[in-house]
């Protein structure tokens, strides 16, 4: 087995943000997510344009950092990608 982590920074368009803090089926959940414009794969000929990819952004406290932005907005995003195998 191996763990590999890669950190990438790139320009992105934030479409929105959402938070949730509560209980579902006995599990406590505390999360914040951002919606990022992501190009659809046009090479198949079956899609054009963009979709919204949901990305985790820590817990619900992080929502306060996002709630006053004017959406959509251009940002620089740093993403950590982890692969295990």
CNS distance restraints for C-alpha pairs under 8 A (distance, minus, plus):
assign (resid   1 and name CA) (resid  84 and name CA) 7.05 0.50 0.50
assign (resid   1 and name CA) (resid  85 and name CA) 5.14 0.50 0.50
assign (resid   2 and name CA) (resid  83 and name CA) 7.99 0.50 0.50
assign (resid   2 and name CA) (resid  84 and name CA) 5.60 0.50 0.50
assign (resid   2 and name CA) (resid  85 and name CA) 5.46 0.50 0.50
assign (resid   3 and name CA) (resid  82 and name CA) 6.98 0.50 0.50
assign (resid   3 and name CA) (resid  83 and name CA) 5.72 0.50 0.50
assign (resid   3 and name CA) (resid  84 and name CA) 4.58 0.50 0.50
assign (resid   3 and name CA) (resid  85 and name CA) 6.83 0.50 0.50
assign (resid   4 and name CA) (resid  82 and name CA) 5.62 0.50 0.50
assign (resid   4 and name CA) (resid  83 and name CA) 5.13 0.50 0.50
assign (resid   4 and name CA) (resid  84 and name CA) 6.45 0.50 0.50
assign (resid   5 and name CA) (resid  80 and name CA) 6.75 0.50 0.50
assign (resid   5 and name CA) (resid  81 and name CA) 5.58 0.50 0.50
assign (resid   5 and name CA) (resid  82 and name CA) 4.35 0.50 0.50
assign (resid   5 and name CA) (resid  83 and name CA) 6.37 0.50 0.50
assign (resid   6 and name CA) (resid  80 and name CA) 5.71 0.50 0.50
assign (resid   6 and name CA) (resid  81 and name CA) 5.21 0.50 0.50
assign (resid   6 and name CA) (resid  82 and name CA) 6.49 0.50 0.50
assign (resid   7 and name CA) (resid  78 and name CA) 6.83 0.50 0.50
assign (resid   7 and name CA) (resid  79 and name CA) 5.63 0.50 0.50
assign (resid   7 and name CA) (resid  80 and name CA) 4.37 0.50 0.50
assign (resid   7 and name CA) (resid  81 and name CA) 6.24 0.50 0.50
assign (resid   8 and name CA) (resid  78 and name CA) 5.56 0.50 0.50
assign (resid   8 and name CA) (resid  79 and name CA) 5.37 0.50 0.50
assign (resid   8 and name CA) (resid  80 and name CA) 6.51 0.50 0.50
assign (resid   8 and name CA) (resid  81 and name CA) 7.98 0.50 0.50
assign (resid   9 and name CA) (resid  76 and name CA) 6.63 0.50 0.50
assign (resid   9 and name CA) (resid  77 and name CA) 5.41 0.50 0.50
assign (resid   9 and name CA) (resid  78 and name CA) 4.16 0.50 0.50
assign (resid   9 and name CA) (resid  79 and name CA) 6.33 0.50 0.50
assign (resid  10 and name CA) (resid  76 and name CA) 5.53 0.50 0.50
assign (resid  10 and name CA) (resid  77 and name CA) 5.47 0.50 0.50
assign (resid  10 and name CA) (resid  78 and name CA) 6.65 0.50 0.50
assign (resid  11 and name CA) (resid  74 and name CA) 7.07 0.50 0.50
assign (resid  11 and name CA) (resid  75 and name CA) 5.76 0.50 0.50
assign (resid  11 and name CA) (resid  76 and name CA) 4.43 0.50 0.50
assign (resid  11 and name CA) (resid  77 and name CA) 6.09 0.50 0.50
assign (resid  12 and name CA) (resid  36 and name CA) 6.77 0.50 0.50
assign (resid  12 and name CA) (resid  37 and name CA) 7.02 0.50 0.50
assign (resid  12 and name CA) (resid  74 and name CA) 5.84 0.50 0.50
assign (resid  12 and name CA) (resid  75 and name CA) 5.44 0.50 0.50
assign (resid  12 and name CA) (resid  76 and name CA) 5.99 0.50 0.50
assign (resid  12 and name CA) (resid  77 and name CA) 6.37 0.50 0.50
assign (resid  13 and name CA) (resid  36 and name CA) 5.69 0.50 0.50
assign (resid  13 and name CA) (resid  37 and name CA) 5.50 0.50 0.50
assign (resid  13 and name CA) (resid  72 and name CA) 6.44 0.50 0.50
assign (resid  13 and name CA) (resid  73 and name CA) 5.53 0.50 0.50
assign (resid  13 and name CA) (resid  74 and name CA) 4.62 0.50 0.50
assign (resid  13 and name CA) (resid  75 and name CA) 6.15 0.50 0.50
assign (resid  14 and name CA) (resid  34 and name CA) 6.95 0.50 0.50
assign (resid  14 and name CA) (resid  35 and name CA) 5.88 0.50 0.50
assign (resid  14 and name CA) (resid  36 and name CA) 4.71 0.50 0.50
assign (resid  14 and name CA) (resid  37 and name CA) 6.48 0.50 0.50
assign (resid  14 and name CA) (resid  71 and name CA) 6.76 0.50 0.50
assign (resid  14 and name CA) (resid  72 and name CA) 5.47 0.50 0.50
assign (resid  14 and name CA) (resid  73 and name CA) 5.34 0.50 0.50
assign (resid  14 and name CA) (resid  74 and name CA) 6.37 0.50 0.50
assign (resid  14 and name CA) (resid  75 and name CA) 6.95 0.50 0.50
assign (resid  15 and name CA) (resid  34 and name CA) 7.62 0.50 0.50
assign (resid  15 and name CA) (resid  35 and name CA) 5.34 0.50 0.50
assign (resid  15 and name CA) (resid  36 and name CA) 5.66 0.50 0.50
assign (resid  15 and name CA) (resid  37 and name CA) 6.46 0.50 0.50
assign (resid  15 and name CA) (resid  52 and name CA) 7.44 0.50 0.50
assign (resid  15 and name CA) (resid  71 and name CA) 5.73 0.50 0.50
assign (resid  15 and name CA) (resid  72 and name CA) 4.62 0.50 0.50
assign (resid  15 and name CA) (resid  73 and name CA) 6.93 0.50 0.50
assign (resid  16 and name CA) (resid  34 and name CA) 5.92 0.50 0.50
assign (resid  16 and name CA) (resid  35 and name CA) 5.20 0.50 0.50
assign (resid  16 and name CA) (resid  36 and name CA) 7.50 0.50 0.50
assign (resid  16 and name CA) (resid  71 and name CA) 6.22 0.50 0.50
assign (resid  16 and name CA) (resid  72 and name CA) 6.87 0.50 0.50
assign (resid  17 and name CA) (resid  32 and name CA) 7.38 0.50 0.50
assign (resid  17 and name CA) (resid  33 and name CA) 5.69 0.50 0.50
assign (resid  17 and name CA) (resid  34 and name CA) 4.30 0.50 0.50
assign (resid  17 and name CA) (resid  35 and name CA) 5.88 0.50 0.50
assign (resid  17 and name CA) (resid  63 and name CA) 7.23 0.50 0.50
assign (resid  17 and name CA) (resid  66 and name CA) 6.91 0.50 0.50
assign (resid  17 and name CA) (resid  67 and name CA) 7.42 0.50 0.50
assign (resid  18 and name CA) (resid  32 and name CA) 5.82 0.50 0.50
assign (resid  18 and name CA) (resid  33 and name CA) 5.45 0.50 0.50
assign (resid  18 and name CA) (resid  34 and name CA) 6.51 0.50 0.50
assign (resid  18 and name CA) (resid  63 and name CA) 6.97 0.50 0.50
assign (resid  19 and name CA) (resid  30 and name CA) 7.75 0.50 0.50
assign (resid  19 and name CA) (resid  31 and name CA) 5.70 0.50 0.50
assign (resid  19 and name CA) (resid  32 and name CA) 4.31 0.50 0.50
assign (resid  19 and name CA) (resid  33 and name CA) 6.33 0.50 0.50
assign (resid  19 and name CA) (resid  59 and name CA) 7.74 0.50 0.50
assign (resid  19 and name CA) (resid  60 and name CA) 5.19 0.50 0.50
assign (resid  19 and name CA) (resid  63 and name CA) 6.29 0.50 0.50
assign (resid  20 and name CA) (resid  29 and name CA) 7.06 0.50 0.50
assign (resid  20 and name CA) (resid  30 and name CA) 5.77 0.50 0.50
assign (resid  20 and name CA) (resid  31 and name CA) 5.43 0.50 0.50
assign (resid  20 and name CA) (resid  32 and name CA) 6.54 0.50 0.50
assign (resid  20 and name CA) (resid  60 and name CA) 6.15 0.50 0.50
assign (resid  21 and name CA) (resid  28 and name CA) 7.61 0.50 0.50
assign (resid  21 and name CA) (resid  29 and name CA) 5.52 0.50 0.50
assign (resid  21 and name CA) (resid  30 and name CA) 4.29 0.50 0.50
assign (resid  21 and name CA) (resid  31 and name CA) 6.43 0.50 0.50
assign (resid  21 and name CA) (resid  60 and name CA) 6.39 0.50 0.50
assign (resid  22 and name CA) (resid  28 and name CA) 5.79 0.50 0.50
assign (resid  22 and name CA) (resid  29 and name CA) 5.44 0.50 0.50
assign (resid  22 and name CA) (resid  30 and name CA) 6.59 0.50 0.50
assign (resid  23 and name CA) (resid  27 and name CA) 5.35 0.50 0.50
assign (resid  23 and name CA) (resid  28 and name CA) 4.47 0.50 0.50
assign (resid  23 and name CA) (resid  29 and name CA) 5.82 0.50 0.50
assign (resid  24 and name CA) (resid  28 and name CA) 6.62 0.50 0.50
assign (resid  24 and name CA) (resid  29 and name CA) 7.22 0.50 0.50
assign (resid  30 and name CA) (resid  59 and name CA) 5.21 0.50 0.50
assign (resid  30 and name CA) (resid  60 and name CA) 5.63 0.50 0.50
assign (resid  31 and name CA) (resid  56 and name CA) 7.43 0.50 0.50
assign (resid  31 and name CA) (resid  57 and name CA) 7.33 0.50 0.50
assign (resid  31 and name CA) (resid  58 and name CA) 5.87 0.50 0.50
assign (resid  31 and name CA) (resid  59 and name CA) 4.00 0.50 0.50
assign (resid  31 and name CA) (resid  60 and name CA) 4.79 0.50 0.50
assign (resid  32 and name CA) (resid  56 and name CA) 6.13 0.50 0.50
assign (resid  32 and name CA) (resid  57 and name CA) 5.14 0.50 0.50
assign (resid  32 and name CA) (resid  58 and name CA) 5.57 0.50 0.50
assign (resid  32 and name CA) (resid  59 and name CA) 5.02 0.50 0.50
assign (resid  32 and name CA) (resid  60 and name CA) 4.73 0.50 0.50
assign (resid  32 and name CA) (resid  61 and name CA) 7.61 0.50 0.50
assign (resid  32 and name CA) (resid  62 and name CA) 6.45 0.50 0.50
assign (resid  32 and name CA) (resid  63 and name CA) 6.16 0.50 0.50
assign (resid  33 and name CA) (resid  54 and name CA) 6.31 0.50 0.50
assign (resid  33 and name CA) (resid  55 and name CA) 5.41 0.50 0.50
assign (resid  33 and name CA) (resid  56 and name CA) 4.48 0.50 0.50
assign (resid  33 and name CA) (resid  57 and name CA) 5.03 0.50 0.50
assign (resid  33 and name CA) (resid  58 and name CA) 7.48 0.50 0.50
assign (resid  34 and name CA) (resid  54 and name CA) 5.74 0.50 0.50
assign (resid  34 and name CA) (resid  55 and name CA) 5.37 0.50 0.50
assign (resid  34 and name CA) (resid  56 and name CA) 6.55 0.50 0.50
assign (resid  34 and name CA) (resid  57 and name CA) 6.58 0.50 0.50
assign (resid  35 and name CA) (resid  52 and name CA) 5.59 0.50 0.50
assign (resid  35 and name CA) (resid  53 and name CA) 5.50 0.50 0.50
assign (resid  35 and name CA) (resid  54 and name CA) 4.65 0.50 0.50
assign (resid  35 and name CA) (resid  55 and name CA) 6.39 0.50 0.50
assign (resid  36 and name CA) (resid  52 and name CA) 5.32 0.50 0.50
assign (resid  36 and name CA) (resid  53 and name CA) 5.17 0.50 0.50
assign (resid  36 and name CA) (resid  54 and name CA) 6.42 0.50 0.50
assign (resid  36 and name CA) (resid  55 and name CA) 7.35 0.50 0.50
assign (resid  37 and name CA) (resid  50 and name CA) 6.09 0.50 0.50
assign (resid  37 and name CA) (resid  51 and name CA) 5.74 0.50 0.50
assign (resid  37 and name CA) (resid  52 and name CA) 4.78 0.50 0.50
assign (resid  37 and name CA) (resid  53 and name CA) 6.34 0.50 0.50
assign (resid  38 and name CA) (resid  50 and name CA) 5.32 0.50 0.50
assign (resid  38 and name CA) (resid  51 and name CA) 5.30 0.50 0.50
assign (resid  38 and name CA) (resid  52 and name CA) 5.82 0.50 0.50
assign (resid  38 and name CA) (resid  53 and name CA) 6.09 0.50 0.50
assign (resid  39 and name CA) (resid  48 and name CA) 7.79 0.50 0.50
assign (resid  39 and name CA) (resid  49 and name CA) 5.96 0.50 0.50
assign (resid  39 and name CA) (resid  50 and name CA) 4.32 0.50 0.50
assign (resid  39 and name CA) (resid  51 and name CA) 6.31 0.50 0.50
assign (resid  40 and name CA) (resid  47 and name CA) 6.08 0.50 0.50
assign (resid  40 and name CA) (resid  48 and name CA) 5.82 0.50 0.50
assign (resid  40 and name CA) (resid  49 and name CA) 5.75 0.50 0.50
assign (resid  40 and name CA) (resid  50 and name CA) 5.15 0.50 0.50
assign (resid  40 and name CA) (resid  51 and name CA) 6.32 0.50 0.50
assign (resid  41 and name CA) (resid  47 and name CA) 6.31 0.50 0.50
assign (resid  41 and name CA) (resid  48 and name CA) 7.10 0.50 0.50
assign (resid  42 and name CA) (resid  46 and name CA) 6.67 0.50 0.50
assign (resid  42 and name CA) (resid  47 and name CA) 5.19 0.50 0.50
assign (resid  42 and name CA) (resid  48 and name CA) 5.34 0.50 0.50
assign (resid  42 and name CA) (resid  49 and name CA) 7.93 0.50 0.50
assign (resid  57 and name CA) (resid  62 and name CA) 7.03 0.50 0.50
assign (resid  58 and name CA) (resid  62 and name CA) 6.57 0.50 0.50
assign (resid  59 and name CA) (resid  63 and name CA) 7.93 0.50 0.50
assign (resid  62 and name CA) (resid  66 and name CA) 7.18 0.50 0.50
assign (resid  63 and name CA) (resid  67 and name CA) 5.99 0.50 0.50
assign (resid  64 and name CA) (resid  68 and name CA) 7.69 0.50 0.50
assign (resid  69 and name CA) (resid  73 and name CA) 7.47 0.50 0.50
